[in-house]
Amino acid sequence: MKLWIEESVCKACGHIGYPKTITKGSFLTEVILWLFFLLPGLIYSIWRLTSKEEVCPRCGNATMIPVDTPIGKQLLKENPPNDIKS
């Protein structure tokens, strides 16, 4: 588990910011499985907890990398952020 999230750049769309954590699956399905079937509910809950991933908040791709990595620095160099005021 990460204690902090680093600023990242998306390899797909070039967005610079913090990734969004999403959990696959459906909460409603999880509740229904727990109410009616104990073992499938447990298995589904474990799968949902282990399938979390960080995605780009703009495009939804799981291609965000920290800006302080060599590839992140290269992406920033090739596509500088356009929100810098001159």
C-alpha positions in Angstrom: 0.0 0.0 0.0 1.3 3.4 -1.0 1.5 6.1 1.7 1.4 8.9 -0.9 0.7 9.2 -4.6 3.3 10.8 -6.8 2.5 13.3 -9.5 2.3 11.3 -12.8 2.1 11.7 -16.5 -0.2 9.6 -18.7 1.5 7.9 -21.6 -1.8 7.8 -23.6 -3.0 11.4 -23.4 -0.2 13.3 -21.8 -2.2 14.4 -18.7 -0.1 15.5 -15.8 -1.5 15.1 -12.4 -2.4 12.5 -9.8 -3.9 9.1 -10.8 -7.3 8.0 -9.7 -7.7 4.7 -8.0 -10.5 2.5 -9.3 -11.8 -0.8 -8.1 -13.0 -3.3 -10.7 -16.4 -5.0 -10.3 -19.6 -3.8 -8.8 -20.5 -3.0 -5.2 -24.1 -4.1 -5.8 -23.0 -7.5 -7.1 -20.7 -7.8 -4.0 -23.6 -7.1 -1.6 -25.9 -9.5 -3.4 -23.3 -12.3 -3.3 -22.7 -11.7 0.4 -26.4 -11.8 1.2 -27.2 -15.0 -0.7 -23.9 -16.9 -1.0 -21.2 -16.6 1.6 -18.3 -18.3 -0.2 -18.8 -16.5 -3.6 -19.2 -13.2 -1.8 -15.9 -13.7 0.0 -14.1 -14.7 -3.3 -15.6 -11.7 -5.1 -14.6 -9.3 -2.3 -11.1 -10.6 -2.3 -10.9 -10.2 -6.1 -12.2 -6.6 -5.9 -9.7 -5.7 -3.2 -6.8 -7.1 -5.2 -7.8 -5.7 -8.6 -7.5 -2.0 -7.7 -5.5 0.0 -10.2 -4.4 3.6 -10.7 -5.8 5.2 -13.9 -5.6 8.5 -15.6 -8.5 10.8 -14.4 -8.8 12.3 -17.9 -8.8 9.2 -20.3 -9.1 6.3 -17.9 -6.1 4.3 -19.1 -3.8 2.6 -16.7 -0.7 4.1 -18.3 0.3 6.7 -15.7 3.9 6.8 -14.7 5.7 9.0 -12.1 7.2 12.2 -13.5 10.5 11.6 -11.8 11.3 8.4 -13.8 13.4 8.5 -17.0 10.4 7.8 -19.2 8.3 10.4 -17.3 11.0 13.0 -17.7 11.2 12.2 -21.4 7.4 12.6 -21.9 7.5 15.9 -20.1 10.3 17.1 -22.3 8.5 16.0 -25.5 5.1 17.4 -24.4 5.5 20.2 -21.9 2.4 21.2 -19.9 0.4 23.9 -21.7 -1.1 25.4 -18.6 2.1 27.3 -17.6 1.4 31.0 -17.7 4.1 33.2 -19.3 
